[in-house]
Amino acid sequence: MTDAAMLKVVGLVAGYGSAPVLNGVSIVAQPGSITAVLGANGAGKTTLLRTISGFVRTRSGQITLDDLSLTRLSPDHIARVGVSHVPEGQGVITELTVEENLRLGLLLRPRAARGTALEDAYRRFAILADRRRRLAATLSGGERQILVIARALLSAPRVLLLDEPSLGLAPRVVAQVMGLIRQLRDEAGLTVLLVEQNARSALSIADRGTVLSQGKVVAEADAADLAADVGLRRHYLGF
């Protein structure tokens, strides 16, 4: 895995049609950290990730990966410079096997750099090694979420964008997925931007947190400080 990078968003305005969804959003994900993006449905969290990834056009503002501007790059170019996006909904290809899904992640690496990456992934994710020949359709929801994260890591990202990885999972499985994300930070030094409806779980593993409401940043602080702010939690985070 390559060195982690700083992801910086400044004054971002973006959206669909005539009305912007994001109105001047600024956020910094420090290298080797987990930054949680929180807020109610419709706050703009998914739009933020889709804009960073190039799927939604930036109307104004800047997005940078270290010193490289991502603002006008295509989604493919953004992925190739080290930003990997895991969208909401456990996006595995169910007609393919586990290994075939994983091999898709290798396509963004130069052939000479692929080496033992697949076997390394199996060592990290033993549950996938046991199921490598099975169709992805046979996996549980938690196993599918692990598969899409593992596939994203095979592209050797510098920044990992995760959109609602706990969606639809049982509490026990949510804890496992959150533990995996924390492990990626601690052991691999990966920079993670984590969008989550489950604010309690996200703040338990994050270093920093940003709260969005109606497309604007309403709070930004260390994760522990956000979790301790009772008024903020009740008003914006639902716990």
C-alpha angles and dihedrals in degrees: 000000000000126000117290117253139208115253114202129185118187127186094337118189115180142137148123128296117341100329121072118229095197117052113191099325117180124184137156125206107197120218113275095009139112115235115189120210109202139178144107125298109289094027092119101257098131092041088056092056093043090052093049088051092050098247092113119048118245110233095188138343132057137274118192137180102206100308097339118101113225094180099106101023124117120250090251092052092047090052092049094053091056113278112124119189122202104192127209116276109049094272101206121146099243095197091062129072122252091258093048089053091050093049089060088067090058093060092082091058122082108256092243091056097053095082112137095345094122094050089045088055091052090052091052094043105037092172089064092049089058091052101036095122096044124099112257087233089073095058125103120244092261093048091051091052091051089048094054092047091049090048090052091051092054089069087065095237126194091202127029119205112200121189115199098324091175095054112133095357127129115252092252091053092045088058090052093050093047089049089053092052091051090049091054089056096044100042104026099031091229123170108232130191104194122194110195140168088195094076096173093057094042094051091048090067103025128098095204135013136204122196120208127197123178091344097309135100109250099170139012125177146119109310093244091054093051091048090051095050102096095186093050092047094051095044101042112008106044101230 
